[in-house]
Amino acid sequence: MPKLIVRPESRQFVGRTFKGALKNLSKAVDTDWFAANIAPSNANSSHIIYISCPTETVVNLQMDDGTNTNTTMVLNTGTALAATCLYAFQIEVPSGYSYNIQHKTGTQLIDCWIIELGVD
C-alpha cells in the first residue's frame, strides 16, 4: 500500500469559498461580467477563475486598487481563448484590491465561476 508523505513546510487547502458564477449569461464587449467587483475575503487571497466562451475572444481582468482606477491585465498572454474550451487561471488578489472580467469580441454567452482558496 502506498504511503502519503506530507512535508512539514507544505500547506494544504482547507477551504474554498464560492465567489461568483455566470451561467450562459449574455455580456457585451468591454462590459464587466459581474455586477460588483470580486474582492478577497481575506488579505492576499488566491482565486481560481474558470472561463468558457462560445466564440474565440481575448479576456482581460480589470484590477481595481481600491480607488476605482482599473488596470487592465490580459489573461492567456493576450491570446484569444478558444471557443467552447474551459480555461482556469489562478491569481493572487492583494488586500484592498478587487477585480472584474471583460472580453473583446462580440456579445458572448459567458460561463464563468470563481473560487477563493483558503489555506491553514
N, C-alpha and C positions, 0 to 999 in steps of 0.2 A: 504494500500500500504506500503511495507517495506521501511524503511529509510536506506540510506547509511551513515554509520558513519566513518569519517576519523579522526584518531588521529593526532594531530599536529606534533608528533615526527615521524610519518610514512613517508616513502619515496616511491614515485610511479615511476615506469619505464616510461620514456617519449620517449625513442628512442631505436631502435635496429639497429645494423649495421651488415650486412651480411659479414662474414669474409672469407668464403670459402666453397666449396662443391665438393664432388666426387659422381658421379652417375654411379654405376656399372663399376667402374674402377679397372682393374686388378693390384694388388700390391703383390710383393713377400714378404717373411718372412724377418723381421728386416730391412725393407726398408721404408724410410719416405713416408708418404702418400701424402704430399703436396710438390710441387717443392721448395717453400720457406717457412720458418718458419712462424707461425701465431704470430703476435705481437699485443699488445693492441694499440688502437687508443689514449687512454687517460691513464694516470698513474693509476695503480691499478684497472684494468677493470675486470668485471665479464663476463665470457664466458660460454655459454651452448653448449656442444658438443653432437650431435645426431649421433649414430652409429648403423649400421646394417651390419652384415657379414653373408654370406651364409653357413659358416661352423663354428662350435664351435671353439673359439680361445681366448687367453689372449691378451689384448690390453694394450699398455703402452704409456704414454706421455714421450717424450724426451724433458725435460725442459732445455733451454739454458739460462745461466745467463748473456749473452752478451759477453762472452769470447770464444764462440764456444766450450764450455765444457758442454756436456749433462749430466744431472742427470736423470736416469730412474725412473719414477713414475708409478706404476701399477694402473690400473683402476679396479674397482669392486673387491677390495682386492686380486687381482691376480687370482680370479676365472674366468674361461673361460666364455665369453659371449655366450649365447645360440644361435644356428643357427637361422637366419631369424627374430630374435626378435629386437625390437627397444629399444635402451638404451639411456638415457640422463644423462649427467654428467655436473654439474655446477662447474667451477673452478674460482679462483681468480688469475689473472696474474699481478704480480708486475711490476712496471715501470722498463724498461731496460731488461726485460725477454721476451722470445719468446718460442714457443714450436712446436713440430711436433708430429705425431702419428705413431706408428708401431704395428704390430701384430706378433704372434709367431707360427702360424700353417698354413703351405702351402700357395700357391698363392690363394688370395681371390679376389672376385669381390666386392669391397668396396662401400658402400653407407654411406656418412658422410656429415654433414653440421654443420657449426659453426656460432653462432650468438653472437655478443657482445652486452651486455645490457648497456644502458645509464640511469643515474639517474639524477634528478634535484637537 
